[in-house]
């Protein structure tokens, strides 16, 4: 039951990827939504499906995930060498989608829709945090000079790697601040109630001692 509880709280995450080639002006952002199917005719059944079908990253299950792809820094050659023209970043947000909401009761369907909307908003907040970070990176990188474009791109990547830890800390802090809302969401309470609610047993009546 302890390991099950840890899985219950492993809801969201962020993955970083490098090397997406692009020639767009910076800062440029694109977002793709990816969905995986879950099933179940009750909140408990849906949660079991989430645990089974959600993506495992670094040994933990993530009910939703935001992946960030940093572009190769765009560069422009000139007579003075080469300068960085900016960044492009692509977000891929992976979310659960129920295969057949019509199979749910009205109350369970409402709880699921509230929960899936909560997860989506959570992941879009992760995206907003990184968009702000990328804007700050772009302000520093744009115009960065190098003797050639390989050098300019290398210098830009070094700065990106230096800034990333601070961005990750903000991301982690947001997850920690939002953890209570996830654990106490009405859907989670309904889904876990049959598992964690102890079975009540009738107390035996104390028999009166026989008269002496």
Backbone torsions as a table, in degrees:
resi	resn	phi	psi	omega
1	UNK	NA	-32.3	179.9
2	UNK	-65.2	-43.5	179.0
3	UNK	-66.3	-34.5	177.6
4	UNK	-63.3	-38.7	179.5
5	UNK	-66.2	-37.4	178.3
6	UNK	-64.5	-38.9	177.6
7	UNK	-65.0	-33.5	-178.2
8	UNK	-63.5	-30.3	-177.0
9	UNK	-95.9	-4.0	179.2
10	UNK	-87.3	81.4	-168.2
11	UNK	-97.3	-40.9	-168.7
12	UNK	-139.5	168.3	179.1
13	UNK	-170.8	173.5	180.0
14	UNK	-133.7	134.5	178.5
15	UNK	-121.3	139.5	-177.7
16	UNK	-110.1	132.8	176.5
17	UNK	-129.7	143.0	179.1
18	UNK	-120.6	153.9	170.3
19	UNK	108.7	7.4	177.5
20	UNK	-71.3	115.9	-178.3
21	UNK	-79.0	136.5	178.7
22	UNK	-156.9	157.7	177.8
23	UNK	-125.3	19.8	-178.8
24	UNK	-77.0	157.8	174.8
25	UNK	-68.8	152.8	-175.9
26	UNK	-116.5	159.7	-8.6
27	UNK	-75.5	131.3	-179.2
28	UNK	-119.9	132.9	-178.7
29	UNK	-124.3	136.5	171.1
30	UNK	-130.5	150.4	-179.4
31	UNK	-132.8	131.5	174.4
32	UNK	-118.9	133.2	176.6
33	UNK	-100.3	130.4	178.4
34	UNK	-120.9	138.6	-175.5
35	UNK	-123.1	143.1	171.0
36	UNK	-119.5	150.3	-171.6
37	UNK	-86.9	138.9	170.9
38	UNK	-126.4	158.5	-179.5
39	UNK	-133.0	-168.2	-178.6
40	UNK	117.7	141.9	-179.1
41	UNK	-105.6	9.3	176.5
42	UNK	-147.4	168.2	178.8
43	UNK	-61.7	-39.2	178.4
44	UNK	-65.4	-40.7	178.3
45	UNK	-65.4	-40.0	178.3
46	UNK	-64.3	-42.6	-179.0
47	UNK	-63.9	-39.0	176.5
48	UNK	-62.0	-38.6	177.7
49	UNK	-67.9	-36.5	175.8
50	UNK	-60.1	-44.6	-179.8
51	UNK	-64.5	-35.0	-177.5
52	UNK	-76.9	-39.9	-169.7
53	UNK	-103.4	-11.7	-179.2
54	UNK	-69.9	161.9	-174.8
55	UNK	-79.6	136.4	177.0
56	UNK	-97.3	123.0	178.6
57	UNK	-129.3	125.2	-179.7
58	UNK	53.8	37.3	175.9
59	UNK	84.2	-2.5	-177.8
60	UNK	-117.6	145.8	176.3
61	UNK	-81.4	139.5	177.8
62	UNK	-126.6	115.1	-179.9
63	UNK	-65.6	-25.6	176.1
64	UNK	-147.5	157.3	-173.5
65	UNK	-151.9	138.7	173.7
66	UNK	-112.4	118.7	178.5
67	UNK	-102.8	137.4	-176.0
68	UNK	-119.9	123.2	179.5
69	UNK	-112.4	111.2	176.5
70	UNK	-84.0	134.4	178.0
71	UNK	-74.3	161.7	164.2
72	UNK	-67.1	126.2	-175.9
73	UNK	-53.2	132.2	178.6
74	UNK	-72.8	134.7	-178.2
75	UNK	-127.5	153.3	179.2
76	UNK	-131.2	126.0	178.9
77	UNK	-78.9	149.4	176.3
78	UNK	-148.9	176.8	179.6
79	UNK	-64.5	-24.5	-178.8
80	UNK	-88.1	-3.5	-178.8
81	UNK	134.0	-117.4	-179.0
82	UNK	-150.4	142.7	179.1
83	UNK	-127.8	153.5	177.4
84	UNK	-80.3	131.2	-178.3
85	UNK	-100.8	-8.7	176.9
86	UNK	138.6	-174.3	-176.3
87	UNK	-123.6	157.0	166.5
88	UNK	-130.0	140.3	-178.8
89	UNK	-132.0	135.3	179.0
90	UNK	-114.8	130.3	177.3
91	UNK	-106.3	136.7	171.4
92	UNK	-120.8	116.1	-178.0
93	UNK	-106.7	118.9	-177.6
94	UNK	-102.3	124.3	-173.9
95	UNK	-132.2	156.0	174.9
96	UNK	-82.6	149.6	176.1
97	UNK	-139.6	127.2	-179.2
98	UNK	-70.9	136.1	-176.1
99	UNK	-71.4	-27.1	-176.8
100	UNK	-155.6	83.3	-178.8
101	UNK	-65.2	-22.3	-179.8
102	UNK	-65.4	-19.9	179.7
103	UNK	-77.6	-8.6	-177.5
104	UNK	-90.4	151.5	172.1
105	UNK	-67.9	163.1	-177.6
106	UNK	-58.8	-41.4	-178.0
107	UNK	-70.6	-42.0	179.1
108	UNK	-69.0	-35.1	177.6
109	UNK	-65.4	-40.2	178.2
110	UNK	-64.0	-44.2	179.2
111	UNK	-62.5	-42.4	-179.9
112	UNK	-64.9	-43.7	-179.5
113	UNK	-64.6	-37.8	175.8
114	UNK	-64.1	-42.7	-178.4
115	UNK	-68.6	-44.9	179.8
116	UNK	-65.5	-34.2	175.0
117	UNK	-67.6	-37.7	176.7
118	UNK	-62.6	-45.1	179.5
119	UNK	-61.9	-43.3	-179.2
120	UNK	-62.0	-45.1	179.6
121	UNK	-63.0	-38.0	178.3
122	UNK	-60.5	-47.5	-178.9
123	UNK	-67.0	-35.7	178.4
124	UNK	-69.5	-24.9	173.5
125	UNK	-71.5	-38.8	172.6
126	UNK	-55.4	-45.2	179.9
127	UNK	-61.3	-43.5	-179.3
128	UNK	-62.6	-38.7	177.9
129	UNK	-59.8	-45.2	-177.7
130	UNK	-74.9	-30.1	175.4
131	UNK	-62.2	-42.0	177.5
132	UNK	-63.8	-40.2	178.2
133	UNK	-64.7	-42.8	-179.3
134	UNK	-64.4	-36.6	177.9
135	UNK	-62.0	-40.2	177.5
136	UNK	-67.3	-40.8	175.8
137	UNK	-59.3	-45.8	-176.4
138	UNK	-62.4	-38.3	179.8
139	UNK	-62.2	-33.8	179.7
140	UNK	-80.1	-38.3	-171.9
141	UNK	-80.6	-37.0	-175.0
142	UNK	-60.7	124.6	-178.6
143	UNK	94.2	-5.6	178.3
144	UNK	-60.1	131.2	-173.4
145	UNK	-101.3	152.0	173.0
146	UNK	-146.9	159.5	178.8
147	UNK	-65.2	-29.0	174.5
148	UNK	-146.6	174.1	-174.3
149	UNK	-71.0	-28.7	176.2
150	UNK	-63.6	-43.6	179.5
151	UNK	-67.4	-42.1	-179.9
152	UNK	-62.0	-43.6	179.4
153	UNK	-65.9	-38.5	179.0
154	UNK	-64.2	-43.4	178.5
155	UNK	-62.4	-39.4	179.0
156	UNK	-64.6	-42.5	-179.7
157	UNK	-65.0	-37.1	178.0
158	UNK	-61.3	-41.5	178.8
159	UNK	-66.8	-40.4	178.4
160	UNK	-58.0	-46.1	-179.0
161	UNK	-65.8	-31.1	178.2
162	UNK	-71.4	-33.0	-176.7
163	UNK	-84.0	-28.3	-174.9
164	UNK	-53.5	-44.1	-177.4
165	UNK	-56.2	-39.5	178.6
166	UNK	-65.9	-36.1	178.4
167	UNK	-68.4	-40.6	178.2
168	UNK	-61.9	-40.5	179.8
169	UNK	-61.6	-40.2	176.8
170	UNK	-64.9	-38.1	178.6
171	UNK	-64.3	-44.7	179.6
172	UNK	-65.5	-40.1	179.6
173	UNK	-63.6	-37.9	177.7
174	UNK	-64.8	-43.5	177.4
175	UNK	-58.8	-44.3	-179.3
176	UNK	-63.9	-40.5	-179.0
177	UNK	-68.5	-30.4	-176.4
178	UNK	-92.8	-6.0	-175.8
179	UNK	-60.2	-41.3	-179.3
180	UNK	-62.8	-38.2	179.4
181	UNK	-65.4	-36.0	177.4
182	UNK	-67.0	-51.7	-177.1
183	UNK	-62.0	-32.7	-176.5
184	UNK	-99.4	10.1	178.9
185	UNK	-64.3	140.5	-179.3
186	UNK	-53.2	-35.4	177.8
187	UNK	-63.1	-45.6	-178.8
188	UNK	-64.5	-41.1	178.8
189	UNK	-62.7	-42.3	179.5
190	UNK	-68.1	-39.0	-177.2
191	UNK	-68.2	-37.5	-174.7
192	UNK	-93.9	-10.8	-177.4
193	UNK	-55.3	-45.6	-179.5
194	UNK	-66.5	-19.3	-176.6
195	UNK	-88.3	-43.0	-172.7
196	UNK	-99.5	-11.7	178.8
197	UNK	-78.5	119.7	-178.4
198	UNK	-68.2	147.0	178.3
199	UNK	-76.7	125.5	-179.0
200	UNK	-82.0	133.4	176.9
201	UNK	-116.9	147.8	179.8
202	UNK	-72.9	130.5	178.7
203	UNK	-72.5	137.7	179.0
204	UNK	-71.2	138.0	177.6
205	UNK	-71.4	134.1	177.9
206	UNK	-73.8	124.3	-178.1
207	UNK	-78.2	139.6	178.2
208	UNK	-73.5	139.0	179.2
209	UNK	-64.6	144.7	-179.6
210	UNK	-65.7	141.3	179.7
211	UNK	-61.4	140.1	-179.5
212	UNK	-76.8	NA	NA
